[in-house]
Amino acid sequence: MRALVVVNPAATATTPTCRDVLVRALAGELKVDVVETGHRGHGRELGRRAAEDGVDVVVTLGGDGTVNEVVNGLLELGPAPHLPVLAVVPGGSTNVFSRALGRSRNPVEATGEILDALRAGRTRLVSLGTASAETPDGWTGPRWFVFSAGLGFDADVIARVEAERAQGRRSTGLLYVRETTREFLLGRERRRPAMTVCPDGGSPVDDLFLCLVSNVSPWTYLGARAINPSPDASFDAGLDVFALGAIGSLRMSRTFLQTIARRPAARGRGVHRWHDLPEVAVRASRPQRWQLDGDHLGTATGLRLRSIPAALRVVG
């Protein structure tokens, strides 16, 4: 089998030693080519090339942003039976998609799990999502996401974290907690909620400052701690939506604690949830930041999101 290994050397937990151990392990059973990403969008180029060249397996070593780029390259022309199978080795700070697939948090152990699955022929199809954004230049073309899309507060926090990382700070759970707290206390958008969620087949809900659309559960992690606002989200279902209206600090703290509980069930005034939607639209009366799979992508005044069943084959 031919394998392309896509390595993001800038990912938080990716090191040359980790890369070399992974490659040696894979090369014992696969014909391996290794490419390190060198710029934003490079992973997408590599995924597209792998699909065109008929590679059997694409293995990513990096964070969720690397996975997102490669998936967008693999699926540039849409789902198809002949596309390479995707395998994911965790190399970022949270690795949501890898953990949703059941991979170990340890890259070496995850590589062993992937090889065991390939020997046994264990693969499966998973649903993914697509998102189009309304920007000042018009609607963008659909872009794939593997586990989440968001408009509003969560994207504001991600933008804050990315700004800190640009200053050389390491991406950690503590950094996310700090920037989430700062955005909630100092940010202006939550005081004047500007968003409306329009679930497929349901009534619109107005005056929201956060809209998080999930394809998996949990949504993300603080270290080993899962944050789970949409506990019923699944690769085998449609999209789940978690949205918040104007709430104060105490209710926000309570809602957060509900999402990290052993049996998460966020509820209460200002909390809105939908499960297994084929489509959902989000509108905003003024520009809001938006994100896909933890990457801030600018501002938009609307998102159109769709669930695509059985979109991609992954190593089980």
Protein Blocks (a to p, Z undefined) as FASTA:
>chain_A
ZZdddddfkbmklcfklmmmmmmmmmmmpccdddddfbehklmmmmmmmmmnopabdcdd
ddfklmmmmmmmmmmnopafkbccdddddfbfnommmmmnopafblklmmmmmmmmmmno
pacdddddddddddfkbpcdddddfkbccehjklmmmmmmmmmmmnopacdfklmmmmmm
mmmmmmmklmmccbdcddehiacdehiabdcddfbdcfbdehjbccdfblmbcfkbccdd
dddddddfklmmmmmmmmmgmbdcdedehiacdehifbdcdddfbdcdddeehiaebjaf
bdcddddehkbccdZZ
